Amino acid sequence: MRSPLQGGLPPPDVVAGEVVEIACDESGFSGTNLLRSDAPVITHASVDLTRGEAAGVIAGLHAGRPHELKSGQLLRRPGLVLDRFLAALAGRAHVHRIDKQSFLVSRIVDLLLAEPSYAAGTSLARDPRAEALAGHPAGPPWDAFLAAFAELARTKRPGPIGPRVDRFFRTRDLLVRGTPADPVLDALDPAHVRAVVTRLDAEDKAIPPPLEPLLPALAETVLFWSRGGRRVLVVHDEQSALTAGRLTRLQRALAGPDGASPLAGLVTVDSRDDPRVQVADLLAGMARRGLVTDALVEAQLVPPEAVRQRERPSPGQR
């Protein structure tokens, strides 16, 4: 027996205005383990195919076999099959790509230097300080700083606040030692950081989960498909992060001056039951491996060339 589906925010019976329905899935998700993962990027793919169109795409890839096809299987097929798959999605698909390390950098700014918001980390509230911090030289001190932030921002079994804050600032001090003043790192204030972490540990619902990249990825996906004033109804593979409370707050954060939000609602499904989500899953897996043209992909704080260099298909995936 299958477990009941989790998450979602069903739309009202009647959605005003023009509506586009999209199906979404992701690839490379590793929970809050953003630094210790074999997949340095997360891709969130969406398509606006009908069920019939998506079923036709899937049938053409696995000759009508009933089991769910995954991207790893598709990548072992000849290039012509991949080309045919991408051709079928021309003008009907979008991918948002997030570099996990860059996402952590943006979270430092969003959480500790600005008022935490569900619009943070999206194009609605992009902070140039995150871009500046992302350009910091890599190396052991930088890695230790990011690891200390990840520990600081954990919301499950986080441990006492004091030692986490102290460790974070020790790594910050080591990072800036002997270098010119850094306006972003220097702006971090222990009292403010402690106050924010106290709110996190108290499960302040106004703060989005700090180490959860799926919500800003979903926001950018909705903003893309809402161009032209359309509202977006999302059909998404089941994800525990997509709770009704979080989606309601995201819906409000995306609302325009008139109070109308482009996010009409979100329905979770089992990917085995919806060929549209299966197509999105395949596309996300291909994009994570750098096999999708940049015309389909929006990247957050990381050049597409860097993604292709950092993550190439292993011989068994080609």
C-alpha positions in Angstrom: 0.0 0.0 0.0 1.1 3.5 -0.7 1.4 6.1 2.0 -0.9 9.2 1.8 0.6 12.0 -0.2 2.3 14.8 1.8 2.2 18.5 1.2 0.4 20.7 -1.3 -1.9 23.7 -1.4 -4.9 22.8 -3.5 -6.3 25.8 -5.4 -9.9 27.1 -4.9 -12.6 25.6 -7.1 -12.4 28.6 -9.5 -9.1 30.3 -10.3 -9.6 33.8 -11.8 -7.7 34.8 -15.0 -5.6 32.9 -17.4 -4.1 29.8 -15.9 -1.2 27.6 -17.0 -0.8 24.2 -15.4 2.8 22.9 -15.1 4.2 19.6 -13.8 7.5 19.7 -11.8 10.2 17.5 -10.4 13.8 17.9 -9.2 17.1 16.1 -9.3 20.0 16.3 -7.0 18.1 16.9 -3.8 20.0 15.9 -0.7 18.0 17.5 2.1 19.9 19.9 4.3 23.2 18.0 3.4 24.3 20.7 1.0 28.0 20.4 1.4 28.6 16.7 1.7 26.9 15.4 -1.4 27.9 13.8 -4.7 25.6 16.2 -6.5 26.8 19.8 -6.3 23.7 21.2 -8.0 20.0 20.8 -7.8 17.8 21.2 -10.9 14.1 21.9 -10.7 12.4 21.2 -14.0 8.9 22.0 -15.2 6.8 21.3 -18.3 3.4 22.5 -19.5 2.6 19.3 -21.5 -0.8 17.7 -21.3 -1.1 14.2 -19.9 -1.5 12.8 -23.4 1.5 14.7 -24.8 3.7 13.6 -21.9 2.5 10.0 -22.2 3.5 10.1 -25.9 7.0 11.4 -25.0 7.5 8.6 -22.4 6.2 5.9 -24.7 8.6 7.0 -27.4 11.5 6.6 -25.0 10.8 3.1 -23.5 8.8 1.5 -26.2 5.6 1.4 -24.1 7.1 -0.5 -21.1 4.9 0.2 -18.1 7.6 0.9 -15.5 8.8 4.4 -14.7 11.8 5.6 -16.7 14.5 7.5 -14.8 17.1 9.8 -16.3 20.0 7.4 -15.6 18.4 4.9 -18.0 17.8 7.6 -20.6 21.4 8.7 -20.5 22.5 5.2 -21.5 20.5 5.5 -24.8 22.0 6.7 -28.1 22.2 10.5 -28.6 19.4 10.5 -31.1 16.9 9.4 -28.3 18.1 12.3 -26.1 17.9 14.8 -29.0 14.3 13.6 -29.8 13.3 14.0 -26.1 14.6 17.6 -26.0 13.1 18.4 -29.3 9.7 17.4 -28.0 10.1 19.9 -25.1 11.0 22.9 -27.2 9.1 25.9 -25.9 7.3 23.7 -23.4 9.8 23.3 -20.6 12.0 25.2 -18.1 14.8 24.3 -15.7 16.0 26.3 -12.7 19.4 25.2 -11.5 20.9 25.9 -8.1 24.5 25.4 -7.1 24.3 24.2 -3.5 27.4 26.0 -2.3 26.2 29.3 -3.8 22.8 28.7 -2.3 24.4 28.5 1.2 26.2 31.8 0.4 22.9 33.5 -0.5 21.3 32.1 2.7 24.0 33.7 4.9 23.1 37.1 3.4 19.3 36.5 3.4 19.2 35.1 6.9 21.9 37.1 8.8 22.1 40.4 7.0 18.5 41.0 6.0 15.0 40.3 7.4 14.3 36.6 6.6 11.6 36.4 3.9 10.0 33.8 1.6 10.9 36.1 -1.2 14.6 36.0 -0.3 16.9 34.1 -2.7 14.6 34.8 -5.6 14.7 37.4 -8.4 12.2 39.5 -6.4 14.7 40.2 -3.7 18.1 39.4 -5.0 20.8 40.9 -2.8 24.1 42.0 -4.5 25.9 41.2 -1.3 25.3 37.5 -2.0 27.0 37.9 -5.4 29.9 39.6 -3.7 30.3 36.9 -1.1 30.0 34.1 -3.7 33.2 35.5 -5.3 35.3 34.9 -2.2 38.4 32.7 -2.8 37.8 29.0 -2.1 40.0 27.0 0.3 39.9 25.4 3.7 38.9 28.5 5.7 36.0 29.2 3.3 34.9 25.6 3.5 35.0 25.7 7.3 33.0 28.9 7.3 30.2 27.4 5.1 30.1 24.3 7.2 29.8 26.4 10.4 26.9 28.3 8.8 25.2 25.0 7.8 25.5 23.8 11.4 24.3 27.2 12.7 21.1 27.1 10.5 20.2 23.5 11.2 16.6 23.2 12.5 16.7 19.5 13.5 18.6 18.6 16.6 20.5 21.8 16.4 22.3 21.7 19.8 22.9 24.8 22.1 22.9 28.2 20.4 26.0 29.6 22.1 28.6 27.1 20.8 27.2 27.2 17.3 27.3 31.0 17.1 30.8 31.1 18.6 32.1 28.5 16.0 30.5 30.5 13.2 32.3 33.7 14.2 35.6 31.9 14.8 35.5 30.6 11.2 34.5 34.1 10.0 37.5 35.6 11.8 39.9 33.0 10.4 38.5 33.6 6.9 39.2 37.4 7.0 42.5 37.2 8.9 45.3 38.9 7.0 43.0 40.0 4.1 41.6 43.4 3.2 38.3 44.4 4.9 35.3 42.5 3.6 32.1 44.6 3.9 29.8 41.6 3.9 31.7 39.5 6.4 32.4 42.5 8.6 28.7 43.3 8.7 27.9 40.1 10.5 26.9 41.0 14.1 27.0 38.3 16.9 24.0 39.7 18.7 21.8 39.8 15.6 23.0 36.3 14.5 22.1 35.0 18.0 18.7 36.6 17.7 18.0 35.0 14.3 19.1 31.6 15.4 16.9 31.9 18.5 14.0 32.5 16.3 14.9 29.5 14.1 15.2 27.2 17.1 11.8 28.4 18.3 10.4 27.4 14.9 9.4 30.9 13.9 7.1 30.2 10.9 7.9 33.6 9.4 11.4 32.4 8.6 11.6 30.0 5.6 13.6 26.8 6.2 17.1 28.2 5.8 18.7 25.1 4.2 15.8 24.2 1.9 16.5 25.2 -1.7 13.3 23.7 -3.2 11.1 26.7 -2.1 13.1 29.4 -3.9 13.4 27.1 -6.9 9.7 26.7 -7.0 9.3 30.4 -6.7 11.5 31.1 -9.7 9.7 28.4 -11.6 6.3 30.1 -10.9 7.7 33.5 -11.8 8.9 32.2 -15.1 5.6 30.6 -16.2 3.6 33.5 -14.9 5.1 35.9 -17.5 2.3 37.7 -19.3 0.1 37.9 -16.3 -0.8 34.2 -16.1 -1.5 32.4 -12.9 0.3 29.1 -12.3 -1.2 25.8 -11.1 1.6 23.4 -10.1 1.5 19.6 -10.1 4.5 18.4 -8.2 6.1 15.2 -7.2 5.6 14.6 -3.5 8.0 16.6 -1.3 7.8 16.8 2.4 9.2 20.4 2.2 6.1 21.6 0.3 3.7 22.0 3.3 0.5 23.9 3.1 1.9 26.5 5.6 5.1 27.2 3.6 3.3 27.3 0.3 0.8 29.8 1.7 3.6 32.1 2.9 5.4 31.7 -0.5 2.1 32.5 -2.3 1.8 35.7 -0.3 5.5 36.6 -0.9 5.0 36.3 -4.6 1.9 38.5 -4.7 1.9 41.7 -6.6 0.8 45.2 -5.5 -2.8 44.2 -6.1 -2.5 41.3 -3.7 -2.9 38.6 -6.5 -0.3 35.9 -6.4 0.9 34.1 -9.6 0.9 30.8 -7.6 -2.7 29.6 -7.9 -2.0 26.4 -6.0 0.0 23.2 -5.8 -1.1 19.6 -5.9 1.3 16.8 -5.0 1.2 13.5 -6.9 3.0 10.2 -7.1 5.3 10.5 -10.1 4.4 6.9 -11.1 0.8 8.1 -11.8 1.5 11.2 -13.8 3.5 11.1 -17.1 4.0 14.9 -17.0 6.0 14.6 -13.7 8.0 11.7 -15.2 9.0 14.0 -18.1 10.0 16.7 -15.7 12.0 14.2 -13.7 13.9 13.1 -16.8 14.6 16.7 -17.8 15.8 17.6 -14.4 18.2 14.6 -14.3 19.6 15.5 -17.7 20.0 19.2 -16.8 21.8 18.3 -13.6 24.4 16.4 -15.8 24.8 19.4 -18.1 23.1 17.8 -21.1 20.4 20.5 -21.6 21.0 23.6 -23.6 21.4 26.8 -21.6 18.3 28.2 -23.4 16.2 26.1 -21.1 18.1 26.7 -17.9 18.2 29.6 -15.4 21.1 29.4 -13.0 21.4 30.9 -9.5 24.8 32.5 -8.8 26.8 30.0 -10.8 27.8 30.0 -14.5 26.5 27.0 -16.5 30.1 26.3 -17.6 31.1 25.8 -13.9 28.4 23.3 -13.4 29.4 21.3 -16.4 33.0 21.2 -15.2 32.1 20.2 -11.7 29.7 17.5 -12.6 30.1 15.3 -15.6 28.3 12.0 -16.2 30.3 9.1 -15.0 31.2 6.4 -17.7 28.2 4.3 -16.4 25.8 7.3 -17.0 26.9 8.2 -20.5 
